[in-house]
């Protein structure tokens, strides 16, 4: 499912929460690219999502530290 499509913008809060949980799982497992994709998918639909914003910020900081 591509979250940038019109259909996906109607995603339910429950579905967005499951994406956030999946992103967090990837993040905790060290798969930062997949975690970032999940966080950005949420922000494409709900740019004000505080949890996705926070976790993306943490992730980007970690990625910078790994350079």
C-alpha positions as CSV (number, residue, x, y, z in Angstrom):
1,X,0.0,0.0,0.0
2,X,1.4,3.4,-1.0
3,X,0.5,6.0,1.6
4,X,1.0,8.8,-0.8
5,X,-2.1,7.9,-2.8
6,X,-5.5,9.5,-2.2
7,X,-7.0,6.3,-0.9
8,X,-4.3,6.0,1.8
9,X,-5.0,9.5,3.1
10,X,-8.2,8.1,4.5
11,X,-6.3,5.5,6.6
12,X,-7.8,5.0,10.1
13,X,-6.0,5.9,13.3
14,X,-5.8,2.2,14.1
15,X,-4.0,1.5,10.8
16,X,-1.6,4.4,11.4
17,X,-0.9,3.1,14.9
18,X,0.0,-0.3,13.5
19,X,2.4,1.4,11.1
20,X,4.0,3.3,14.0
21,X,4.4,0.1,15.9
22,X,6.0,-1.6,13.0
23,X,8.3,1.3,12.5
24,X,9.3,1.2,16.1
25,X,10.0,-2.6,15.8
26,X,12.3,-2.0,12.8
27,X,13.9,0.9,14.7
28,X,14.6,-1.3,17.8
29,X,16.0,-4.1,15.5
30,X,18.4,-1.6,13.9
31,X,16.7,-1.5,10.5
32,X,16.8,2.3,10.3
33,X,15.8,2.5,6.6
34,X,12.5,0.6,7.1
35,X,11.8,2.4,10.3
36,X,12.3,5.8,8.6
37,X,10.0,4.7,5.7
38,X,7.2,3.8,8.2
39,X,7.6,7.1,10.2
40,X,7.5,9.1,6.9
41,X,4.5,7.2,5.7
42,X,2.6,8.3,8.8
43,X,3.7,11.9,8.4
44,X,2.6,11.9,4.8
45,X,-0.9,11.3,6.0
46,X,-0.8,13.1,9.4
47,X,2.1,15.6,9.5
48,X,1.3,16.6,13.1
49,X,1.7,13.1,14.5
50,X,3.9,13.8,17.6
51,X,5.0,10.2,18.0
52,X,6.2,9.8,14.4
53,X,7.9,13.2,14.5
54,X,9.7,12.3,17.7
55,X,10.8,8.9,16.6
56,X,11.9,10.2,13.2
57,X,14.0,12.8,14.9
58,X,15.6,10.2,17.2
59,X,16.3,8.0,14.2
60,X,17.8,10.8,12.1
61,X,20.0,11.7,15.1
62,X,21.2,8.1,15.3
63,X,21.9,7.9,11.6
64,X,24.0,11.1,11.9
65,X,26.0,9.6,14.8
66,X,26.8,6.6,12.7
67,X,28.4,8.7,10.0
